[in-house]
Amino acid sequence: MSRVRICGAQAILTMDDGARELSGQDILIENGVITAIGADLPAGDHDTLNAGGCVVTPGLVNTHHHLYQTLTRAVPGGQDALLFGWLQTLYPIWARFTPEHMFTSAQIGLAELALSGCTLSSDHLYLYPNGARLEDTIHAAAELGLRFHPTRGAMSIGESAGGLPPDSLVEREEAILNDCIRVIDAFHDPSDGSMCRVGVAPCSPFSVSRELMRDAAVLARDKGVMLHTHLAENDEDIAYSEAQFGCRPGQYAQDLGWTGDDVWHAHCVKLDGAEIDLFARTRTGVAHCPCSNCRLGSGIAPVRAMRDSGVKVGLGVDGSASNDAGNLMAEARQAMLLQRVANGADAMSAREALRLATRGGAEVLGRADCGQIAVGKRADIAIWDVTGIESAGSWDAAALILAGPMQVRDLLVEGRRIVAEGQVTTIDLPKVIETQNRLARALAEAG
């Protein structure tokens, strides 16, 4: 039996139902679950983890990523393009990926997330060149030890049929649905404390047919898994929807069964008031990706209006080809700053931004067992050392978002120490970085 006692924290930001902030309290963990929180709890036979000089939070939750893209950061030709031009630059490079590229890139992306305090990440993998499969990323997450929510994405309309991706990257729709069934049956675990849940995720309205969107929703509900896609990301996206479908993206989603508590959409930068009301009414979730939205010039998502209307909102780093970092704490800070730029200095507090990054993301992914420090919840916990220069002179625990640090000292997933003293413990990260750089150089040299 695994037992851990976290003690001596300067502050514990629980994100529980009472939004409690504790000091002088210990946290007891047994077999991956928080069993007690209180002052001077007996250590017993628990391993003690001293959190003196630290702020403790729930592990952060990443609701949208494309892990394979960590091999294509800052690619010339795509750095200054809008979404569609950026994709057209990168699709030919991604078409050369192999299972090794997918696995290695996923390990780097997930390790980067872990160092930024993330314990649970989704991933949207929608292209499968040269024998790549969803389990390339699932195995990478299992080795690292992060809780994972991969989604079986897909593209079925290539350039020759009026779509955006090259024909070499699209799949037959029957094959897509059959592979969704295969990976769900093989890897999806719906239980509390699950380390892997699988979702169904056609890439976007401009890369799959209406029929695939509808069939994917039916399949996902038959299998009891969640649905994910990109929606209303920028002005080009809205124009495409109106031209091709005769409606805005929200109506498109509703017509095809893509609203509900089991659905979350990435970006949603251009949702209008009616669409926000639709999402609130149907409990449809949103993955807000502020840094990527800035990088691609997509705009500022109406997160304040979403939150005020009751829409479930979490944060996502998006792909590292459009961010180009994978730091979820930086994402929380950016989310706060953008809402203030758009709506005033009181539009979003640091604590609300941290809630989006923790419990908000867990709610979007349907994980009531994660995202907060409370008895009975999973022991996914981030420990932040606030004795360094980033925090020098800070008066409040909210400085974690306002000033930093942006990297954890320790990270526990299911009570297991994935990061210790700022170092990943579960994989040989320097060796993986070496492999990553070798693969990236080869892709660049191939032109």
N, C-alpha and C positions, 0 to 999 in steps of 0.2 A: 504494500500500500504506500502510495506517494503522499507525504505530508510536508507542507511548507508553512512557515509563519513569517509574515512580513511585518516588521516592527520599526518604530522610531520615525515614521514619516513626518515631515514638516506639515504636510496637508494631504488629505485624500479627497479628491473630487469625484464623488460616487456616481453622478448622473442617475441616481435612483429616483423613485417616484417623488420623493421629497426634495430632490436636488441637494442633498446634504453635502456639506463640506466639513470634514472631520480633522481633528488634530489629536495627537496623543493616543491614537487607536491602533490596534493590531488587526491583521487579516489572517485568518486561518484557512488553509486549503487542504482538502483531502480528495485524492483521486480525481483531480481536475475540477473540483467544485468548491466554491466559497462556502465554508461551513459556519463561520462565526466572524463577527466584526465587533471589537470592543476594546476597552482599556485594560492593559495588563493581563491579557489572556495567557493562560499557562502554556509554556512552550511544549511540555510533554515530550514526545519523541519526534516532534516536527523539526525539519531543517530550518534554521533561522536565517532570514535574509534581511540584513539591516538596511533600512531605507532612510537613515539619518541624512539630513540635508537635501531631501528629495521631495518632490511632489508626485503623488501616485494617481493615475487615472485609469479608467478602463482602456483596454487596447483599442486602437483606432480601427475603423472599418472602412475599407475602400470599395465603393459600389460600382466602379467602372474602370476597366483597364484593358489594354491590348498588350499583353506581356511580350509577345514576339517582337514588338517594335523597339525594344531596348537595344537591338542590334543596328538600328538605323536612326540614331540621334543626329541632329544637325546635318542632315544630308544636303549638300549644295543643290540648288535648283528648287528645293521645296521649302526653304527657310522663310521665304517672304511671300508665299502663295496663300490664297484663300483655300477653303476646304477642298473643292473639286480639283483645282490645279495641283494642290499638294498631293492628293491621292493619285492623280495621274502620273506624277513624278515617281512615286514610291511603289506603285503596283508592280512594275517590271522587276524591281529589286526583290520584292517579297516573293515573286514567282520562282525565284531560285532557291528558296529556303528548303531545308531538309529537316527530318526529325531532330538531328543534332542541333540545328539552329533554334528550333522551337524549344527544346529542353533547356539549352544553355541560357537563352535569352530569358526564359521564364525564371530560372534560378536567380539570375542577376536582378531582374525586376522585383522578385519577391523578397530577396535579401535587402534590397534598397528600401522597400516598404517596411520590412521588419525593423531596420535601423531607425526609421522615422516613427516607430511606435505602433505600427499596424499589425494586428493579430488575425484579422479576417479580411480576405480579399476576394472579390469576384474577378472574372476575366472573360473577355469577349473575343473568342478565336473564330474568325469567320472565313479563313482561307486555309487550304490543306494541300499545298503543292508537294509533289515528289514523295508521297507516302506519309506525310505528316498526319498525325491524328490527335484528337483531344487529349488522350492519355499522356502524350509527351509533356504537357503542362501539369497534369494531375500527378505524375510521378515526381516532377520537380518540386511541387509543393509538399508532397509527402516526405521527401528527403529533408527538406528545410524545416518542416514541422509547423507550417502555417495552416490555419483553418482556411478552406478554399471553397469557392462557389464558381467553378468554371461553367461557361455556357457554350453549347454547341451552336456556333454561328454558321452562316452560309451566305453565298451569293449565287444566284441562278440566272441573272440577266447580264450577258456580256455586251461588249461594244457593238458586235454585229447585230444585236437585237435592240439597240438603243440604250443600253445601260452604260454605267461608268467603268466597271472593271474590264480588263482584257479577257477575252474568251478563255484563255488558258487557266484562269483562276475561278471559273464558275463550275458548278456541279449540276447534275440532273436532279430535279426536285424529288423524284422517288428515292434516289440514293441518299439525299440529304435526310429525308424523314426516316429512312431505315437506319441510318447511322445514329440519328438522335435516339431511337429506340435502343440500339446496341449500347451506347455509352450510359444511358440512364439505367438500364438493367444491370450493367457491369459496375457502375461506380456511385450511383446516387444513394445516399443514406439519409432518410428523412427524420431520424431520431434526434432527440435532444442531445446536445453535445457532439453532433456529427462533425467530422473533420472534412467531409466532402459532400456537397449537394450539387447536383447538375441542373442547369437550366437550358431552355431552348431559345435561340436568339438569331433569327434571320437578320442579316446585317443592317438593312435600311430600306426605306421605301423605294430608293433609286437603284437597288441592286438585286431585288427579288420581286416576284410577281405577287399580285393580290391573292392568288390562289395559294401560294406557299405561306403567306402570312396567315391566312385563314386556317389552312390545314395544320400549321405549326401550333396555333392556339388550341385547336381541338386535341391534337396529340398531347400537348403539355398538360392539359386539364385531365385527360384520360390517365396520364401517368402521375398526376399530382405534383408536377414540378412548376417552377416559375418561368415567366416569359420576359425577354429583354430585347431591346433594339435601340437604335438611334432615332431621335425624333426632333423636328423643329430646331435644327442646330444653328442655321444661319439663314440669311435672306435667300440664298440660292436654293436651299432646302424647301422653303415656303413656296417659291416660284415654281419649282419642279412639281410639288404636290398639287398646286392649283392648275398647272398646265396639263399634267398627266391624269389626275384623278378628279379634277373639278371641285376640289374642296381643300380646306386647310388640314394640316397633319392631325389635329385632334379629332376631327370628324372621321378621317381615314382610319385612325386607330379604333375609334368606337365602332365603326361599321364592321370591322374585321375581327372583333372580339378582343382587342388589345387594350382594354381598360379593366381595372379590378385590383383587388388586394394582392393578387399573384402576378402583377405586372409592374416592371419598372423601366422607365425610358431614360436614356442618356441625353444630357445637354438641356433640351427644352428651353433654349435661349429665347426663342421667338414665340412662346405661348402667349396667346391673348387672354383677356379676362374670361371669356366664355370657356376656353380650354382649361384654364386654371380651376374654374368652378367645376368642370367635368372631372378633373383629376381628384379634386377634394371630395366630391360626392361619391366617386367610385373607389376611393382609397388607392388610386394608382400612384406609384412611387416615382421619384425623380432622382437621378444621379447628376449632381451639379459638379461641373469640371471647370472651375474658374481659370486656372492657369492656361489650360489648353484653349479655352474660349478666347482668352487674351492673345495668345500666340498666333491663332489663326484669324484673328480679327472678327470673330463671330458676334461679339457683343456681350452685354451683361445680362445674365439670366434674371428674371423677375423673382428672385428668391424671397424677398420681403413679402411680396404679394402672395406667393405660394404659401409661405409659412402662416401668414395672417388668415389665409383661407382654409388652413388645415391640411394642406398637401404634405405627404411624407417626403422629406428631402434628406438625402445623404450626400457625401462628397466622393468624388472620384478623381484620380490623377490623370485618367485617360492614357493614351499610349505615349511612350517616351519618344516617339517621333513627332509629337505635336505638343510637348510640354516644355522642356525635354527631360524633366526630372521626375522622380517618383517618390516625392516626400509628402506624405499626407498631412503633416503638421504645417508645412508651408502652404498647402492647399487650404487649410482652415483659416490661416491668416489672410490669404488672398480673398477668400469668400467674404470675410468680414470687411476688408478694405473696399471691395467692389460695391457692396451694398451701401457703404457709407458714401462712396463717390456718387452713386446714383440717387441716394435718398436722404443723405444727411448723416452727421456724425453719430446720431443716436439710432441709426437704422439697424445695427446689429452689434451686440456686445461680444466681448471675447468669450464669455461663458456660453453664449448661444452658438458661436462658431465651434467651440469644443463639443457641444452637444450634437451638432450636425455630424461631426467627425467620429462620434462614438455611438451613442444610442440612436441617433437619427439614421445612421447607416445600417445599424442592426435591424431597425424597424423596416427599412426599405427592403432588405434581404429576407425578411420574415424570420429573423432570429431573435425571438423573445428571450432566449437563453443567454444572449451575449449583449455587450454594449453598456453594461453598468456594473458597478461593484456593489453587490447585494447578496445576502445569504441565499443560496440555492442557484445562483447564476454560475456560469462557467468561469473558471479562473484565468481569464485573458486580461492581463494587467501590464501596464506600462509604468516604469519607474524612471523619473526624470531628475537628474542631478542639477539642482539649482544653486550650487556653490560656485559655479564658474563665472566667467566674465559676462556672459549674456545676461545673467540674472543679477549681477552686482548692482545694488541700489534699488532693486525692485521692492515694492511695498505689498504686493498682492499676488496670490497664486494665479490670477488671470494673466500675469506677465508671461506665462508659458506660451500663450498665443501671441501676445503683443511683442515680446522680446526674444523668446527662446528659453531653453535650447531647442534645436530642431532635431536632435538625435537622442535616443534613449540611452540610459545607462544599462538598464535591464529590461527584458521583455519576457513575460510568461504567457505561454499558450497552453491551455488545458493544464495549468500548473507546472508546465515544463519550461525550463529556462532556455529560450531560443537565442537570446542575446544576453551576454554577461559582461559587465564592465565595458560596454560599448563594442563588443566583438561578437560576431555570429558564432555560435557554438556547434552547429549541427552539420555544416558542410565546410570544406576547405575553400573559403571564399577567394583567397589570392589565386589559387589554381583555376577556379571558375572564371575569374576576371581575365586571367591569361588566355584561356580558351575563347572567351567572348571577344577579346581584342583580335585574336588570330582570325576568327571567323569574320569579323567586321572588316578587317584589312583585305581579306580575300574577296569579299563582296565588292568593296570599293575598287580594287584593282581589276576586277572583271568588267567594270564599266556599267 
